[in-house]
């Protein structure tokens, strides 16, 4: 895990497929966060790069 001021990120592995994920858990409330991350997610749908993964924001 890696932590910062507003979040903690965990490295997780799907043991069935061996696929790695990063799970970011926010530790402080920010009113604008959900809207901001939804917009980032929409823009990344158009990025064709192996460096980006499709993010999913969950309340």
trRosetta pair geometry for C-beta under 8 A, 3 or more apart (Angstrom, degrees):
i j d omega theta_ij theta_ji phi_ij phi_ji
1 8 5.7 5 -177 177 115 104
1 9 6.7 159 -156 81 63 48
1 10 5.1 -23 -102 -98 88 70
1 11 7.5 -146 -77 9 42 74
2 8 7.2 162 82 -159 40 59
2 9 4.9 -12 59 57 91 99
3 7 7.3 -161 -145 105 60 44
3 8 4.4 -20 -102 -107 87 83
3 9 7.6 -173 -80 18 39 66
3 27 7.9 31 -151 -19 106 145
4 7 5.8 14 52 56 100 70
4 8 7.6 -176 23 -81 63 43
5 28 7.6 -32 142 8 72 138
6 26 5.9 -19 154 -147 85 85
6 27 6.2 -176 -176 48 34 82
6 28 4.9 -84 -132 40 76 109
6 30 7.0 9 -153 -29 137 128
7 24 5.2 10 175 -177 137 96
7 25 6.3 155 -157 80 81 41
7 26 4.8 -45 -95 -103 92 52
7 27 6.0 178 -95 2 29 86
8 24 7.5 162 81 -153 38 53
8 25 5.2 -15 60 61 88 96
8 27 6.2 71 -13 -44 93 116
9 22 5.6 -7 -172 -174 109 102
9 23 7.0 153 -157 77 56 43
9 24 4.9 -21 -100 -99 82 74
9 25 7.7 175 -85 19 33 67
10 22 7.3 152 76 -159 45 52
10 23 4.7 -17 59 60 98 97
10 24 7.9 -173 20 -77 67 30
10 25 7.1 30 -5 -4 106 108
11 20 6.6 -18 -171 -166 91 107
11 21 7.6 150 -160 80 46 48
11 22 6.2 -27 -101 -102 58 68
12 20 7.2 144 81 -159 45 57
12 21 4.7 -24 68 66 96 98
12 22 7.5 159 21 -97 81 18
12 23 5.5 33 -4 -9 128 115
13 18 6.9 -19 -174 -152 105 37
13 19 7.2 160 -154 82 61 38
13 20 5.4 -29 -100 -101 76 65
13 21 7.4 177 -83 20 27 77
14 17 4.7 9 105 44 121 94
14 18 6.9 -38 79 20 78 14
14 19 4.6 10 37 54 117 88
14 20 7.9 -134 13 -67 77 22
14 21 7.0 72 -29 -13 92 112
15 18 7.4 34 -146 -74 27 48
22 53 7.9 146 29 46 99 145
26 29 7.8 103 131 -87 122 32
26 30 7.4 -103 -173 16 143 101
26 33 6.7 35 -100 -162 168 162
29 33 8.0 -132 -170 5 45 134
30 33 4.3 99 80 -40 101 108
32 35 5.8 -68 -167 49 60 108
32 36 5.5 59 142 -28 88 114
33 36 5.8 -66 -147 39 27 111
33 37 6.2 14 166 -11 68 111
34 37 6.3 -63 -146 41 26 102
34 38 6.3 27 157 -20 64 109
34 57 6.3 137 -140 154 66 143
34 59 6.9 5 -103 -89 126 91
35 38 5.8 -57 -147 35 29 112
35 39 6.5 27 156 -17 63 107
36 39 6.0 -61 -155 36 29 109
36 40 6.5 28 151 -18 65 106
37 40 5.4 -47 -143 36 39 114
37 41 6.2 45 154 -23 65 103
37 55 6.8 -107 -175 125 98 139
37 57 4.4 122 116 -83 127 137
38 41 5.6 -53 -150 35 31 115
38 42 6.6 35 151 -22 63 103
38 57 6.0 -87 -68 29 68 147
39 42 5.6 -50 -148 32 34 113
39 43 6.6 31 155 -16 65 105
40 43 5.9 -59 -152 37 31 109
40 44 6.3 29 154 -20 66 109
40 55 6.7 7 108 47 106 144
41 44 5.9 -57 -146 35 29 110
41 45 7.2 46 152 -35 59 93
41 54 7.1 63 -153 -171 87 71
41 55 4.9 -114 -97 72 93 96
41 56 7.3 90 -124 -91 139 32
41 57 6.4 -114 -37 -12 143 103
42 45 6.0 -42 -166 7 35 117
43 46 6.4 -61 -173 32 45 105
43 47 7.3 45 137 -27 71 104
44 47 5.1 -45 -151 22 54 119
44 52 5.4 -158 -157 173 110 136
44 54 6.4 164 113 -116 119 54
44 55 6.5 81 46 11 156 95
45 54 7.1 50 -91 -119 67 104
47 52 5.0 37 104 39 133 161
49 52 5.0 74 73 9 100 100
